[in-house]
Amino acid sequence: MPDHRRALMAILAATMAIPGGCRSSRTPESAAIDSTQPSARPDSTSSSGADSGTTRADSVVLRTDKTQYHAGERMTLTLENRSASSYAFNPCTRSLEREEGGTWTAVPEPDRMCTMEAWILDPHGTRTGTTELPSPLAPGRYRVVVRMTVESPQGAPAPAVNAVSEPITVT
């Protein structure tokens, strides 16, 4: 696909995938696959090298640069694509979730602003981007969620995937 068409597709995918700007992607009507749901995780013995055209929930791994942060601190996110698909995403529009009583709840960030841009994560590629934790932010256990859409040919509806980090601690 020519570079200009690919860029246009990525922009369209990103704007469709993140209609609420910086609002959490966790809504009842969300069709995104969440890599933290046990039912969404494939069997660990399954072949990760084969790409059958379906999106695996663990096809993108999200890592943070540290395990402990302070409110307002900058963090570096690393997304590693383990599939043969390309993804569009924006590290700024990430969601932050707090663990409360064994469940994860989205942290509202009503004043957060992001530029709507699409970053492309190539097949088997790695990208890093920065984001900032809100301030104030209560101490506790959190995780970062980045909503991504699979680049699909000819503008076909693209499935969404939520790349979810391991928990981090905010002190």
matplotlib code that plots the C-alpha trace (Angstrom):
import matplotlib.pyplot as plt

x = [0.0, 1.5, 2.8, 0.2, -2.7, -1.3, -0.9, -4.5, -5.8, -3.9, -5.4, -8.9, -8.3, -7.1, -9.9, -12.5, -10.7, -10.6, -13.8, -13.9, -10.4, -8.8, -11.8, -11.3, -11.9, -13.6, -17.3, -19.9, -20.3, -16.6, -15.7, -12.0, -10.2, -8.6, -5.3, -5.9, -9.0, -8.1, -10.7, -9.1, -5.6, -4.6, -3.2, 0.5, 1.3, -0.3, 2.0, 2.7, 4.4, 1.4, -0.9, -4.3, -5.8, -7.4, -6.2, -4.8, -5.3, -1.6, -0.4, 0.9, 2.8, 2.8, 5.7, 6.4, 10.0, 9.6, 7.4, 7.0, 6.1, 5.1, 2.0, 2.7, 5.8, 6.6, 6.7, 7.9, 5.7, 7.1, 4.8, 6.0, 4.1, 4.3, 2.0, 2.1, -0.4, 0.1, -1.6, -2.5, -2.3, -1.5, 0.4, -1.0, -4.6, -3.8, -6.1, -5.1, -6.9, -6.7, -7.1, -9.9, -11.1, -9.8, -11.3, -9.8, -11.6, -10.8, -9.3, -11.1, -8.9, -11.4, -8.8, -6.4, -5.7, -4.0, -3.2, -5.1, -2.4, -1.9, 1.3, 2.0, 3.3, 4.7, 4.5, 7.0, 8.1, 8.6, 7.7, 8.2, 6.3, 6.0, 3.0, 2.5, 0.7, -2.0, -1.3, -2.7, -3.0, -3.7, -1.1, -2.1, -1.8, -2.5, -2.1, -1.9, -4.2, -3.5, -6.3, -5.0, -6.7, -5.5, -4.7, -7.1, -7.0, -9.4, -10.9, -12.6, -13.8, -10.8, -10.9, -9.6, -7.1, -6.4, -2.7, -2.5, 0.6, 1.6, 0.5, 2.6, 2.7, 2.1, 3.6]
y = [0.0, 3.4, 5.4, 8.2, 5.7, 3.9, 7.2, 8.1, 4.7, 5.0, 8.4, 7.2, 4.1, 6.2, 8.6, 5.8, 3.9, 6.8, 8.7, 10.1, 11.5, 10.6, 8.9, 5.3, 2.7, 0.5, 0.8, -1.9, -1.4, -1.6, -4.4, -4.3, -7.4, -7.0, -8.9, -9.1, -11.2, -14.9, -16.0, -13.8, -15.2, -18.0, -21.2, -20.7, -23.7, -22.4, -21.3, -17.6, -17.6, -18.4, -15.5, -16.9, -13.5, -13.2, -10.8, -12.4, -10.6, -10.9, -9.8, -6.5, -6.3, -3.0, -2.3, 0.7, 1.9, 1.4, -0.3, 2.6, 6.2, 9.5, 11.5, 13.7, 11.7, 11.1, 7.4, 5.7, 3.1, 0.4, -1.5, -4.7, -6.2, -10.0, -10.4, -10.0, -7.2, -3.4, -1.4, 2.3, 3.9, 7.1, 6.8, 10.1, 8.8, 6.0, 5.2, 4.7, 2.2, 1.8, -1.5, -1.2, -4.3, -6.7, -4.8, -2.3, 1.1, 3.8, 7.0, 10.0, 12.7, 15.3, 18.0, 15.8, 16.9, 15.0, 15.7, 13.2, 11.5, 7.9, 6.1, 2.9, -0.2, -2.3, -6.1, -7.6, -4.1, -2.1, 1.6, 3.8, 6.9, 9.0, 9.9, 11.6, 10.4, 12.8, 15.0, 14.7, 10.9, 8.9, 6.3, 2.8, 0.1, 1.1, -0.1, 1.6, 0.7, 1.7, 1.1, 0.0, -0.8, -3.3, -1.7, -3.3, -3.2, -1.0, 0.7, -2.4, -2.1, -2.8, -4.8, -3.0, -4.4, -3.0, -3.4, -3.5, -3.1, -5.0, -3.2, -0.2, 1.4, 5.1, 6.4]
z = [0.0, -0.8, 2.1, 1.8, 1.7, 4.7, 6.7, 5.8, 6.9, 10.2, 10.9, 10.1, 12.3, 15.2, 15.1, 14.9, 17.7, 20.1, 19.6, 23.1, 23.0, 26.4, 27.9, 29.0, 26.4, 29.0, 28.2, 28.1, 24.3, 23.7, 21.3, 22.1, 23.1, 26.6, 27.0, 30.8, 30.5, 31.0, 28.4, 25.9, 26.4, 24.1, 25.5, 26.2, 24.1, 21.0, 18.1, 18.2, 14.9, 12.8, 11.8, 10.9, 10.2, 13.6, 16.3, 19.4, 22.6, 23.5, 20.1, 21.5, 24.8, 26.7, 29.2, 31.4, 32.0, 35.8, 38.3, 40.7, 40.0, 41.7, 40.7, 37.7, 36.7, 33.1, 32.0, 28.9, 27.3, 25.1, 22.7, 21.2, 18.3, 18.3, 15.3, 11.5, 11.7, 11.8, 14.6, 14.9, 18.3, 20.2, 23.5, 24.7, 24.7, 27.0, 29.9, 33.5, 35.7, 39.5, 41.3, 43.9, 45.7, 43.1, 40.1, 37.8, 37.5, 35.0, 36.4, 35.1, 33.5, 32.3, 31.7, 29.8, 26.2, 23.4, 19.8, 17.7, 15.8, 14.7, 15.4, 13.4, 15.1, 12.3, 12.3, 14.7, 15.6, 18.7, 19.4, 22.5, 23.5, 26.6, 28.7, 32.0, 35.1, 36.4, 39.4, 41.9, 41.9, 45.0, 46.0, 44.9, 42.2, 38.6, 35.1, 31.7, 28.8, 25.2, 22.7, 19.3, 16.0, 13.5, 10.1, 7.7, 3.9, 1.9, 5.0, 6.3, 9.9, 12.1, 15.4, 18.4, 21.0, 24.4, 25.2, 29.1, 31.2, 34.2, 37.4, 38.6, 42.0, 42.6, 45.8]

ax = plt.figure().add_subplot(projection="3d")
ax.plot(x, y, z, "-o")
ax.set_aspect("equal")
plt.show()
